[in-house]
């Protein structure tokens, strides 16, 4: 079977898929596969942009950057302030008048360059299609002509021209309104970073087609948040325009929701905490889902990768994770990875893959386990280096079931062996746990960086997938230490190991 298969839109169709070189339809190595509810993968996201497109994208990113837009907005304010000061002094000496004219000319030249760069980045037709850009262009063009004209002649002989020029520059007040649009765009770009955006048919939204039937997007917002995130009314217009009566929105955010009056009530909620995992028994979406929403990255990506596996588009969890990351990341804008990044989330995609591949799509019975020992390796240089400043909380699902303080020996016996650089912790009266389990570690030392969950590190696992009563998690698969910026604290061999016993 190929790594992933292009699916047609029909509800049922026979397709060819190779088991070897990835070419469909060849007689020698083709097997016939019947798949319902096919999806078309977004292969256009992998097209290598031309040098010209890359150049335009770089200019566009620069002129739409929030910092540049704030600078431009500030210059508009200063330009208007200079104009007011100019008009408030009708009988100025000639040299003062000339100074005002030179300043005005400098400002308008910058605005002409700004307009020119924006037209180059978007293309003239696309730029002028938006009314506020057309107004901006008209005001700047008239201001430039008028400023150049009255700056090039002596005032005394061209009084009427001077007055007309000043009036045109006053019309430049309109740019305060049009620039607000550009500031909003800059703020949204800053928040979405280099996530791929949908910019077609008058839309500019932080969303991407993962397949032709699955969309990942950031949270649809209202009020002040809509200034820098997807405006909910614009998102609603998108779905009613593009997928009228054929969509369902899955909100993954446990921390907030939105007015159900939007989207004709086609909203379902799956409560997942930020940077955490879906409980495995709940990690099933309908094949007909059209959208997963949150910040459009971690939780969304986790569920979408599971959905891609469930629909047979990928053979492995790793393939689906790589695909989602590549589709969500716009590499013409930046290199930061915008896929599923938190190791526990990736681990749960792997669990789901195993559920589908080895358990017929049914989550196996939850295995009860007790933690007999916790070992933390290579602690030297992490806080006090002995583990006495660490504590730990244990959750079954979302319920806290146990906690330990290694320094105070609370609910545990903790012993650090310096020759092996390992902390060995034996819990006292550890409860039986089963299903989804979370370990969250805290540290009193300020030198230990905190990340997601406001803690140094944490991880999720499911008891049914623990092999040989042992779970060993090296640095790169621990949530927070997986980030390269923490590696100056965590050694490459830093790891956490859990040893289990089966309850009698």
N, C-alpha and C positions, 0 to 999 in steps of 0.2 A: 504493500500500500504506500502511496506517496505520502510525503510529509503533510501536505494538505491538498484538498481537491477543490476545483472550481465547480460550484453547484449552479445549476440552472434555476430559473424562477418557477418552473412548473411544480405542482404539488407532488408529482410522482414521475420519475423518468429514469431509464437505465443509463448509467454513465460508465465509462472505462477508466480504470485507475491502475497504474503500473505498480509493481512491487519493487522495481529496480531503479531505473534512471530518471523517473519522474516525468516521463512523457506518456500522456494518455492516448489511448486509441490504437496502439501497436499490437498486432495479432499475437506475437510471441509471448508477451508477458502481461497480458491484460486479463483482469478478472472483472466480472460484471457485478456492480454494486447497485442496489436499489435503496434510495434514501428519500425519506419524506421531508417536506418543508425545507427545501434547499436554501442555501445562502450563497451569495456571490461575494467572494473576498475582495477587499479593496486593494487590488494590486497596483492601482495607479499611484498609491502612496509610495511605492518603491521605485517609481520612475526617476531616473537620474536627471535632475534639472540641467538645462543648458547653461553655458557660461553667462549668456545674456540674462536668463531668468534669475540666476544666482546674483548677478550684479544688481538687477532691479530690486530683488528681495533685500539685499544689504542696504540699499539707499532707502527703501521703504521702511525698514526697521529703524533706521537712523532718524528719519524725519517724523516717524510716528512715536518715537520713544517719549515717555512721559517727561523726562528731563528736558529734552529739546522743546517740547510743546510748552512746558512751564516757562522756559526761557523766552520763547516767542510771545507768549501771553504777557510776560513782564515787559517786553519791548513795546507791545501795543499800548499798555498802560502808560509807560514813560513817554511814548510818542504823543499820546493824547494830552498828557500833562504839559509837555513842551508846547504843544499847540495852544493850550489854554493860556499858558504864560505869555506866548507870543501875541495872542489876540488881546490880552489884558493891557498891553503896552502899545497903544496906537501911534505914538509919536517917538519912536525909538531912533537913536542915532543909526546911521547907515551901516556902520560896522557891526552893531548888535543885530540888526536885521539880517545881515549877511551870515552871521554866526548861526542864527535860528534856521536859516535856509539850508546851510550846510548840514546841520544836525538832522533836519527833516529829510534831506536827500540821502543821508547815510541810513536812516531808518527804512525808507521806502525801498532802497536798493536791497537791504536784507530781506524785506518781505517779498520782493520780486524773486530773489534766489530761493526763498522758502517755497513759493508757489511753483517755481520751475522744477525743483527737486521732487515735489509731490506729484506733479504732472508726469515727470519721468518715471517715477516709481509705480504709479497706477496706470499710466497710459492716458492720453488726452481724453479719449471718449469716456473711459471709466471715471476719470476725475470729474468731468463736467456733468456726468449723469446725476450727481448729487447736487441738489439746489444750493446747499450751503457752500459747497466748493465753487459753484458758478458765481455766487454772490461775492465770495472771497476774491476770486479772480478778477471780477469786474471792478471792485473797489480798489484793489491793489493796482490794477492797470491804469485806472483813471487817476489815482493818487500819484503814480509814478510820472505820468505825462504832465499833470498839472505842476507837480513839484519841480520837475526838470525845467518846465517852461518859465515859471515865475522866479526860479533861482538863476536863470540865465539872462535876465533883463534887469535894467534899473527900475526901481519901484516907481519913481515919479512919472515915468512915461507910460506905465502899464498898470494903472491902478485897478481897472476892471478885471484884468487877468489875475491880479493878485487876489482880489475878492473871490473870484470863481475858484481859484486854487484852494483857498482856505475853506470854502464851502465843501468842496470835494473831500478834503481831508477830514472835515467834521463828519461826513458820511462814513468815514472810517470807523466810527463808533460801532457800526454794524459788525465789525470784525470781533468785537468783544463777544458777541453772540455766536458767530461762526467758529471762533476759536474754542468755545466751550465744547463743541462737538469733537474737535481734535484732542482736547484735553481728556475727554471721556474715553476716546479710542486709545490714547496713550496709557491711561490708567488700566484699562482692560488688558492691553498687551503686557503691561508690567506684571499683572497678577497671573495671567495665563502662561507667562514665560514663553518657552518654545513648544508649547503644546500646539498641535495642528488645529487650525481654525477653519471653519466653513465660511468662505467668502465668495458667494455666488448669488445672483438674482437679488441684489440689494441687502443681503444678510451679511453680518460680520459677527459670528458667534463662536465661542469656545466649544466646539463639538466636532466630531469626526465620525464618518461612516466606517465602522469596523467591518461590517458586511453591509449588503444592501438592505438588511433588515434589522441590524443592530447598530445603535448609535451610542457612543460614549460622550458625555458632556459634563461640564462643571455645573454647579448649582444654579438653577434659575432664581433670580433674586428680585426683590422689590425694594422700594424706598432708597435709602442712601447706598445700600450694597449694590444696587443696580448700576451705580455710577462706574463701578470697577469690575462687576461680574456680569454674567448673561442676564439681561433684563427679562423678567418672566413674560411680559406681554410680547416681546419680540420672539421669544422661544415658542410661545403659544401660536403666534402667527406663522412661524416656520412649520410647525407640525400640521396646522390646519391647511397650509398652502401645499406642502409636500406630501403629507400622508393623512389627508382628511379621512376620519372615521376608521383608520387602520393603524392605530398606534396605542401603545400602553407605556406609561412611564413608571419606572421602578426607582423610588427614592431610597438610597442606601444610608442616608444621614440619620443617625440616632439623635443628634444634637439639635436639629431644627427641621421644620417642615414648611410648606407653603399652602396658600389658600386653595382648597379643593375646588373652588368655583372655576379655576383655570383648567384647561385641558379637558373640559367636559366630564370631569370626574374620573378620567382614565388614569388613575394614579394608584399604585400600590407601594407600601412601605416595607422594607426589610431593614430592621434596626441593627446597624453595625457601627460600633464606635470607631472614630477616626484612627487609622493606623493599626486596626485590629482585624480580626477574621470573622467571617460568617460561621456560626455554629454549623457543624457539618450536617446535622440532621435537617437543617433549614436551607441548605445551599442548593436548592433546586428552583430554577426559574422555568416558566413555560417556554417551549420552543418558539412561540410566536412573539416573544418579547421584542420590543422595538427600541427600548432605551433603558439604560442604567444611568443613574445620575447621582453625583455627589460633588467632589472636587474633580471627578472625571479621571482619576488616576489609580489610586490604590484599591479602595473597596470596589469601585466600578470595574477596574481591570480584573480583580480577582473573580468576580461573578461572571464577567464576560468570558474570561478564559475557560471557566468551568462550562459555560454555555457552548463555547466553540468545541470543546471536547465532547460534550454531550450530543452535539449535532454531527459528530463524526468528521469535522473539518480538519482535525489534527490527530496524529497518532500518539503524541506525548504531551505532558504538561509543559516541558521545556519549549517545545515548538510553539505552543499557543501563547506562552508568556513572551517569547521573542517576537512573535507576530504582532501581538497587541502593542508592545513597546515601540516597535518600528512604525506602526500605523499612527500611534498617538504622538510620536516625537517628530517635530518639523526640523529636520537637520539643516534646512536653508536658513534657519533663524538662530539655532544654537545647538550645542552638542549634549546638553544635559538630558539624561535619560528620563522619559516621562511615562514609563510603564510601571508595572507592579514591582516595587522596590523593597518593601518590607519582607524579610525572610519568612516570617510566619505566614504571610499571605501566599507567598510562593509555595510553601510547604502544604498549605491546604488545597491549592490547585493540584499538587502531586497526589494528595490523598484522594481527591475527586477522580483523578485519572485512574488510580488503583481501584476505586469503587466501581467504576464503569468497566474496567478491563478484567478484574478478577472476581468481582462480586455481583455481576449482572446488574449494576446500577443501584443496588440496594446497600445502604450503609450497614456494615456488619454489626452484630450485637455489641453493645458497649462492654468492654472488658474492665472489671473492677481491679484496681491496683492500689498498693500502698508504697509510698516513697520510703525506702530504707536508708538511703544516703544521698547527700548532695555533695558533689566535688567541684571546686572551682580551681582551674589550673592557671598557672602563670599570673598570680596576683601581684607579684612584686612590681612596684611602681604604680599600682592602682590604689589611690587613696593612701591609707596607712601601710598598705602592702601585706597585711596579715589577715584581712577580712573582718577585723574587730569593729570596723565602722560600717559594716553592711548589715542589712536586714532583708527579709523576704516575705512577700504575701503570696498566698496561693488561692486561686479562684477555680471553681468548677462552674463552667458556663460564665454567668455574670455574678455569681454569688461567691463572696469571700468565705473560705472554709478553714483557713489556717494561716498563721503567721509565725515568723521566727525572727529573733534578734541575735545575731552571731556574737556580738560583743558582750551582751548581757547574759548569754546562754539561755535566752527565753525560749521555751518549748524545743530546745535542742541542746546537743553537746557539740561544740565546734572546736576543732583542733587544727592549727596551722603547722605544716611540716616544712620548715625552711629549706631543708636539703633537696626536697622535691618541688618546692614552690607550689604547694597545693593546699587548699583549705578543704578539710573533710568535716562535713556537718551531718550528724545523725539526729533526725527529728525525733521528738518524744511525743507519742500518742498522735502520730500523723493519721488523719482520717482516710477511709477508703474513698477513692475518687474514681470516676469513670466518665468517659465521653471527652468533651472539650475541656482542657485544663490549661490554666495560664499561671506562669511564675513571673512575678514582678519584683525586681531587686532595687532597693534604695541604698543610698550611701550618705553618711554625714559629712564627708570631706568635700569641700568646695572645689578641689582640684579635679574631681571626677566629673566629666561633662554629662549633662542631662540632655536627653533628646525627646523623642516621642514618649507620651505617657508621663512626662516630667520625671523621668527616672533614668539611671545609667543604662540598664538593659532589662529586657523581658523577653518572653517567648511563649508561644502557644503550641500545644500538641494534642493529639487525640489518642486515648489509651488503647484503642483497637489496633493502632498501627505501630505500637511499641514492639520491637523485636528483641527476643531473648532477655526481657526484663531490663533493658538498658537503653538509655537515650543519651547520645553524645552529640553535643552541639558546639562546633568550633566557632571562632570569632565571626567568620563571614556569614554564618546563618543565625546569629543572635541579633535580635532587633535593637538597633542603635549602634552597637559596635561594628556592624556591617559597613557603616559609613567610613570612608577613608579619612575624614577629618578627625576621627577619634583614635586613629591608629598610633598617634604619638603617646597615648595613654595605654592602649591595649596591645600587648605583644601579639605577634603573628600566631603564637601557639596558645593564646588565651582561649579557654573553653569552659563549658559547663557540662557536667555529666550527672544524670540521675540514674540511680540504681533502684529497682523495684522488687517487691515481693508480692506474691498472690495472696490475698487475704484467706485465712483458713475458714 
